[in-house]
Amino acid sequence: MKNLTLIVHADIKQALADVLRGLKGVSGFTFTPVEGHGPQDERDPQLSARDRVVGFTPHVRVDILLEDADVRGVLERLRASGGLVGNGVYWVTRLEDQGRL
């Protein structure tokens, strides 16, 4: 099993949820609100006046548990979905163990 983690701008949360619900191999996902801190490019169209004033950009962390064989396909479909490209970052980590409590 792998954990695919995405960090995306909060503005695309609903669009991303719609895409994820339609992907084969994705049985569920978790959204967690996060704040993006760091140097901001003034020309970034995602930055609102609020973001510039408060000094951070609202983002959403998405965690998706996937079978190893599904990771590449899910990433390809996310890239092909259009509105998500250029709006986030991702990483994939191996799971040592998982289960229910």
N, C-alpha and C positions, 0 to 999 in steps of 0.2 A: 504494500500500500504506500501511497505518496500523499502528501499534503501540498496542494497548490494554494499558495497565498498570493492574493492580489491586493495592491493598494491603489485605489482609484479616487478621483475627485468625487466628492459627495453629490455633485449635480447629476451624475450619470447612474446613481444607485438604482433607480427604478428600471431604467433601460437594461442595466446589467442583470438585474433579477429576472426580467422577462427573457433575456437570452439564455441564462443559466437554466431556467425551468424547462426550456425546450431542448437541452443538450442530452443526447444519449450518453450514459456513463456517469452523469451527475445525479445522484440520488438525493442530495441535499447540500446546503451551504449555510454558512453563518456570516452575518454582517456585524462588524464592530466599529463604532465611530472612533476615528483617530484624528489627530491634528498634525498637519505637515509643517514642520519648522525648518527654516534654512533660507539661504539667499534666494530672493524671488526676482525673476526677470520681469521688469516693468512692462514688457511687451506681451507677456503671457495672457492670452485671451480668457483663460480660466480664472484669473484673479479679479475679484470684485473690489469695489471701493472698501468694503468692510474688511476683506483680506489684507489689503494694503495698510489699513489703520491698525488692526489688532495684531498683525505680524505673523499670522499663520493661516493656512488654508485648510478648510474642513475636508477630510478624506474619509473613506470607508475601507476597512480591512475586510477582505473576504477570504474565508478558509473553506476549502473544498477537499474532502477526502475522495481519492480516486484510486482505482486499480492501476497498477503500473502501466498496463497496456492502453489505458484511456487518456493518459496525460497529454501525449502529443496531439491526439485528435481534438481534445477539448481546447488546447491552446490554438490550434489552427482555426477552429470554428470561432473562437473569440476574436482572433485577428480578422477573420473574414466578415465579422458582423458589422463592420463599419464604424459606428460612433464610439467604439471603445479604443480604437487605435490612437496612440499618442496621449491617452488620458490616464496612464497608470504604469505601474511596474509590477513584476511578479517574481516569485521564486518557488522552487519545488524542493521539498525535503522528504527524506525517507522516514517512515514511521517505524519505530522499534516495536511498538505494541499498541493495541487499541481494543476497546471493548465497551461494555455498558456497566454502569454501577447501579 
